[in-house]
Amino acid sequence: MDLTTEIRPETAADRQGIRELLTAAFDGSKEADLVDALRDDGALAVSLTADQGGAIIGYIAASRIRIKGERGTTTALALAPVAVHPEHQRLGTGAGLIRTGLNRARVAGFELVVVVGHADYYPRFGFKSARACGIYCPFEVPDSAWMLVELETGSASHHGGTVEYHPAFSKV
Ligand SMILES: CC(C)(COP(=O)(O)OP(=O)(O)OC[C@H]1O[C@@H](n2cnc3c(N)ncnc32)[C@H](O)[C@@H]1OP(=O)(O)O)[C@@H](O)C(=O)NCCC(=O)NCCS
């Protein structure tokens, strides 16, 4: 990521730029629609853009989830989506967005973040098997892609159970 790229919270003026970025990075507009639905419902706890001279080249969002288990219900976060424009990938922007996003989540008091993502990518940020920690995905997903990171050491062992995503995820 070069020095002209700034990672900053999204503003109201970014809505269209984020849609365009997400549509370029993914196949179709489902992720863009998901972000709009989460934002409109106030479900985004983290929402950052990678801004290069006013152009949005990357984006990360994290929304509130519930983990329902025998010991009760906990609020945590789901990281989704993470995207970097195809012309700007493999330059560290994704890593910058993820590290900054996790740091913001920690500062906001969240203890756990789950992700469905590439098993070769997320472990470098501290993600590990969520299933092995007793935290389960509500839909079918390969075990290797279902990961979590503990923002507070040992938090996963206190919060076992099944994740409940925002209803907007059922349309993705
Ligand atoms: C995944 C993504 C956000 C990474 O952003 P990025 O800025 O390119 O990532 P970084 O520069 O920080 O890291 C690059 C590393 O990411 C890894 N990586 C990127 N895409 C990957 C993929 N699809 N699978 C596995 N690893 C991947 C590679 O190991 C790469 O390392 P290399 O440079 O040694 O080859 C970006 O490729 C993207 O937007 N992809 C399309 C949308 C997507 O799949 N989002 C993730 C949903 S979980």
Ligand as a Chemical Component Dictionary entry (heavy atoms), coordinates in Angstrom:
data_LIG
# 
_chem_comp.id                   LIG 
_chem_comp.type                 NON-POLYMER 
_chem_comp.pdbx_formal_charge   0 
_chem_comp.three_letter_code    LIG 
# 
loop_
_chem_comp_atom.comp_id 
_chem_comp_atom.atom_id 
_chem_comp_atom.alt_atom_id 
_chem_comp_atom.type_symbol 
_chem_comp_atom.charge 
_chem_comp_atom.model_Cartn_x 
_chem_comp_atom.model_Cartn_y 
_chem_comp_atom.model_Cartn_z 
_chem_comp_atom.pdbx_ordinal 
LIG C1  C1  C 0 -8.760  -10.753 -0.888 1  
LIG C2  C2  C 0 -8.387  -9.287  -1.123 2  
LIG C3  C3  C 0 -9.258  -8.378  -0.245 3  
LIG C4  C4  C 0 -6.908  -9.102  -0.714 4  
LIG O1  O1  O 0 -6.565  -7.747  -0.884 5  
LIG P1  P1  P 0 -5.099  -7.356  -1.368 6  
LIG O2  O2  O 0 -4.917  -5.893  -1.168 7  
LIG O3  O3  O 0 -4.887  -7.892  -2.723 8  
LIG O4  O4  O 0 -4.233  -8.193  -0.321 9  
LIG P2  P2  P 0 -2.790  -7.887  0.239  10 
LIG O5  O5  O 0 -1.985  -7.125  -0.764 11 
LIG O6  O6  O 0 -2.899  -7.365  1.608  12 
LIG O7  O7  O 0 -2.232  -9.330  0.358  13 
LIG C5  C5  C 0 -1.838  -10.035 -0.807 14 
LIG C6  C6  C 0 -1.813  -11.485 -0.444 15 
LIG O8  O8  O 0 -3.148  -11.893 -0.259 16 
LIG C7  C7  C 0 -3.254  -13.233 -0.566 17 
LIG N1  N1  N 0 -4.461  -13.379 -1.350 18 
LIG C8  C8  C 0 -5.096  -12.459 -2.085 19 
LIG N2  N2  N 0 -6.173  -12.992 -2.665 20 
LIG C9  C9  C 0 -6.220  -14.271 -2.267 21 
LIG C10 C10 C 0 -7.081  -15.342 -2.533 22 
LIG N3  N3  N 0 -8.132  -15.201 -3.353 23 
LIG N4  N4  N 0 -6.823  -16.519 -1.927 24 
LIG C11 C11 C 0 -5.755  -16.673 -1.123 25 
LIG N5  N5  N 0 -4.891  -15.703 -0.857 26 
LIG C12 C12 C 0 -5.125  -14.516 -1.426 27 
LIG C13 C13 C 0 -2.039  -13.641 -1.330 28 
LIG O9  O9  O 0 -1.330  -14.533 -0.488 29 
LIG C14 C14 C 0 -1.246  -12.375 -1.505 30 
LIG O10 O10 O 0 0.054   -12.636 -1.218 31 
LIG P3  P3  P 0 1.173   -12.493 -2.367 32 
LIG O11 O11 O 0 1.243   -11.028 -2.651 33 
LIG O12 O12 O 0 2.355   -13.033 -1.690 34 
LIG O13 O13 O 0 0.693   -13.282 -3.530 35 
LIG C15 C15 C 0 -8.517  -8.898  -2.622 36 
LIG O14 O14 O 0 -7.740  -9.807  -3.365 37 
LIG C16 C16 C 0 -9.935  -8.888  -3.139 38 
LIG O15 O15 O 0 -10.636 -7.886  -3.045 39 
LIG N6  N6  N 0 -10.390 -9.991  -3.745 40 
LIG C17 C17 C 0 -11.708 -10.067 -4.360 41 
LIG C18 C18 C 0 -12.805 -10.026 -3.325 42 
LIG C19 C19 C 0 -12.601 -11.095 -2.262 43 
LIG O16 O16 O 0 -12.406 -12.259 -2.564 44 
LIG N7  N7  N 0 -12.688 -10.674 -0.994 45 
LIG C20 C20 C 0 -12.437 -11.525 0.153  46 
LIG C21 C21 C 0 -13.687 -12.139 0.635  47 
LIG S1  S1  S 0 -13.256 -13.090 2.068  48 
# 
loop_
_chem_comp_bond.comp_id 
_chem_comp_bond.atom_id_1 
_chem_comp_bond.atom_id_2 
_chem_comp_bond.value_order 
_chem_comp_bond.pdbx_ordinal 
LIG C1  C2  SING 1  
LIG C2  C3  SING 2  
LIG C2  C4  SING 3  
LIG C2  C15 SING 4  
LIG C4  O1  SING 5  
LIG O1  P1  SING 6  
LIG P1  O2  DOUB 7  
LIG P1  O3  SING 8  
LIG P1  O4  SING 9  
LIG O4  P2  SING 10 
LIG P2  O5  DOUB 11 
LIG P2  O6  SING 12 
LIG P2  O7  SING 13 
LIG O7  C5  SING 14 
LIG C5  C6  SING 15 
LIG C6  O8  SING 16 
LIG C6  C14 SING 17 
LIG O8  C7  SING 18 
LIG C7  N1  SING 19 
LIG C7  C13 SING 20 
LIG N1  C8  SING 21 
LIG N1  C12 SING 22 
LIG C8  N2  DOUB 23 
LIG N2  C9  SING 24 
LIG C9  C10 SING 25 
LIG C9  C12 DOUB 26 
LIG C10 N3  SING 27 
LIG C10 N4  DOUB 28 
LIG N4  C11 SING 29 
LIG C11 N5  DOUB 30 
LIG N5  C12 SING 31 
LIG C13 O9  SING 32 
LIG C13 C14 SING 33 
LIG C14 O10 SING 34 
LIG O10 P3  SING 35 
LIG P3  O11 DOUB 36 
LIG P3  O12 SING 37 
LIG P3  O13 SING 38 
LIG C15 O14 SING 39 
LIG C15 C16 SING 40 
LIG C16 O15 DOUB 41 
LIG C16 N6  SING 42 
LIG N6  C17 SING 43 
LIG C17 C18 SING 44 
LIG C18 C19 SING 45 
LIG C19 O16 DOUB 46 
LIG C19 N7  SING 47 
LIG N7  C20 SING 48 
LIG C20 C21 SING 49 
LIG C21 S1  SING 50 
# 
